[in-house]
Each structure stands twice: as structure tokens, then as C-alpha cells.
Amino acid sequence: MFAAVKSRLLQFLRDYHPIVHVLLVGTALARIASSMSMPFLAIYLSRESGLHPIMIGAIIGVGSLAGMAGGFVGGALSDRLGRKFIMMIALIGWVIVFTGFALAKAPLLFMLFNMLNGLCRSLYEPVSQALMADVTVKEKRLNVFSMRYLAINVGVAVGPLLGAYFGMFEAWLPFLVTAFIYLAYAALLYALLQAFGIRQIEGEHRSGVTVRSAWRVIASDRVFRYYIAGGIIGAIGYSQMMATLSQYVQQSVADGATLFALLMTINAVTVVLLQVPLSKMFERRGPMAAIAVGGLMFALGDIGYAVSVGWIGFMVSMVLFTVGEVLNFPATNMLIDRLAPDGMRGTYFGAQSFTNLGHFLGPLAGGVLLSEWGGGPLFSVMAVVTVAGIYFYWKGQQVYKMFHNSHENL
């Protein structure tokens, strides 16, 4: 067994560029850091400030709203100025964000820091995805996106438990530890990118695209608009996991904060266990099939949350919900990669952050529904919303096929 694992590891090291290895390991470390603190932000705000659920939803959601423009601008600038520059800005910004969370007391400061948090994420994540694609042949990019998602969830499997542990000492401690990890990662990533020749790679992939010309291309891409509409609707449903689910669980069962930490770990462990087999199962069926089945699994998980009354019900529902994640997220990245013209991969991955509108509207709408109707109706509504998003991906695929078939016949 050890020999088989060693063989697979050596094969992975041979098949992918060292920068891919660096970014995958860094992604896991970064998610350990952020998941130590961000999943508990709603609970932290509720305990420390006594804010209304609607206000908490607004504070959490505004970070995604800030990231909408940041992702597009950062992605376009990375095509022009280089990936490393944008990623370093984002990582240093995160150091400031999490130090601020640890020290802030006023609700306005929490809102401002979370806006900066959303901006940093919208800069770093699409640019790191574009860089991975830059140094990977097209046939292996779906595997890279799947491995990146796996790395994210390896980090998320560990982070919440560490966050709960540090939180037992001081509520602000997980945020400060997170800031330190991001600072260390920024220094390490900079050194490694220099060592692996990032300047040469950026020189090969930079283009003369400007933010204005990038916007014209994006705005005229009908297929992309359908994909973004589907992503916004899906994000409205998915965002409840970080914003309202934690509050609902805390209200519904004894020791809800501990259960929520366990649910986050179940989410990540399920991804780690199922990512490879499910990716292989849907590899030949294509990304649209994965998105459709994934959306249905999201809905089943939401219905489970709506009817659960104890720990077991929430845990089973999280497994169903997570299967939707495993199928959905790498598949949507693959759709964007196929659509992006040469020289504009950063722009398209960055513009994918327009789906953050859903991550802003979701916590806000969820806070209203939770306070007015309760958790059961909230998650029942979100199940319907999530299924509705599948239509827009399907419609985008139809337009994409029609466009390519017409060009092939010319």
C-alpha cells in the first residue's frame, strides 16, 4: 500500500508543474487559516455584539459584494501585469483583515474588514486558478481544478476544529493566528514563485488587455452571462452554509457551536473521500451533468436542514449537501476555462466573481427569512432556489453548442 501511494505521489510530481504543487499546498494552508475563523464569524458577532440576524447577514454578505468588482478588475490586471503581483496584494490584505477582526469592536469596522476580506479573496482565488491553468496542458486542467478543490477541503477539515480549540482560550485568538499564517504563506509563496521562474511564465501569458477592453468582451459573451446567472442563483443557496446555518444550528440544538464545527469538518472530510471517485464517475458525462446532479444534491441537503431536529439529521444533510459541492464547483470552473479566449483566462476567472452578488444577497435574504419565518421555511425556499439555477447553466451550454456548431459548419 505504501509503495502504491509513493508511486502515485511521484507520478503527480512528474505530471504537473512545480508551481501547481506550490499553489495546491498553499491553498490547503490558507484554507486551514481562514476556516479557523470565518465559519465562526456569525457566532462571534452574535456573542460579542448582540447584533440582529439581519445585520449579521449584511456584515457577512457585504464582503462578497465588495469582491464582485475586485475579482474582475484583479483578473484583468493579472492578464496584463502578472499573476504574482495580484496574489501578493491579496495575501498582505488578508493579514490586515484578520488582525482587524481580532481587534475590532464596532460593527462598522467588522463590515469594513469583511469588505476587504471579500476583495482579497476575489483577487487571489481566480488569479491562482488562472496561473494553475497557465502551466497545465488543457487535458489535465479538470484534474487540477479537482485537486485544488480537494486541497481546499483538506484545509477546511482541519481548520474549524483548530478554530474551536483556539476559541476556547479567547474569542479573538483564531483571527490572530489566521493573520500570522497568511503572512508566513505570503513570504513562502513569493520565494518559491521566484525560484520556479514566475517572471518567464508571466511573460509568456501576459496580454495587452485593459480593464475596459476586458469588460467589452465579457459583456458581449452571451454564454458567460448565462453561466453567471446560474452561479448567482446557486450562490444564494450555498451562502446559507456560512451565514444562517450556524445561527440556525445554534438555536435548534444543544451545544450548537460544537455541532457546527463538526458539520464543517464533515463537509471537508466528505470532499476528501468522494472527490476522486465522483470526478472519475462524471468525467465522461461532462460538466453539465455534474452541475445538474450537484444542484439536486444541494437541494436535498437543504430539505434535510429544514426538517432536522437533532445532530444526526444535520450530519446526514451535510453529507448530501457536500456531494453537491464535489460535483458542482470543479465543473463550473471547467465551463469557464473552456469558454475563456487565449490571453484572457485571468479576466474570465476574475469575472466569475460576479457570482458574489449571490453571496451578498444570500446571507441578507437568509437573515430575513430566519428571523421572520424560522430555519425550516428558510432552507425549504433555498432548495427551490438552488434547483432553479441549473436552468441557466443548461441554457448557456445550449448557446455554446449552437455557436460552436455554426462555426464548424462555416
C-alpha angles and dihedrals in degrees: 000000000000090000091052092050091048091049093051091048092051090047090052091050091051097045100051135052116258089244088062089054091049094049094046093052090043091049090056092048093047092050091049086056099046095041089055087069118010098066088056096047094097092050091044091053092045093052100038101039106019090224122171115261090246091056091047089051090051093050092050095041096049090069090064091046090055089050094058096079094029095061094051095044093043093048092049092046091049089058088054106030102027138265098260095059094054094044093051092051090052095049094049088047089055091054088057092045098054094041086054093050089053094051105032123104105167119083090228091059091050089052093049093047092048090051088055089046091055090047092052093049092048089053099044106040103051092041092051089049091050091050091051090051091046092061098038128077114245095249092060100042095094088056090050092051090048092049090048090053089047090052090050091056095044084061093045091051091061102031103069093050091050089046092052089048096050090041090062088069101042130349091227097048098087090056093052093047088050091054091052093050092052091050092052092046092050091055093045095046092050092052094046095046089053091049094050095050103258091166092061092046093048090048090056094050105035117112136190092249117140127202090252095050090044090054091052091053094046094045092052095048105100094185091053091051091056091049091050092049090053091047093051092051092046091049091055088061098037095049091067089076092069101031114033104012092069091051093044093050091048090053096043107047139030115268091011096171091060091047091051091052088051091049091054090051091048088051092054097041091050090054092049092051099041105032096088100042094043092046090054091045093055099033093098095037092061135231096290092061090050091050093049095049091041091054091052091051090050088054093049090051091051091050088050091054090049094056101032118115102172144029096276094054093051092046094052090046091053091054091053091046091049093053085060090054093049091054100036110045103052089042094055090049089052091052090054093047091053091048099047116099119229112280093021103074093113090049094053095044089046092049088053084076087077083086085073085086084077091050088054097045093041100063091040094051090040092054091052094047093044094051096041104034107012134239099296097060091038095059093039089058091046091054090059092044092052094052090049090060092064090070093064094052089049092049091049090052091052092053091045092053092045092051095048094044091052091051092048090054094053 
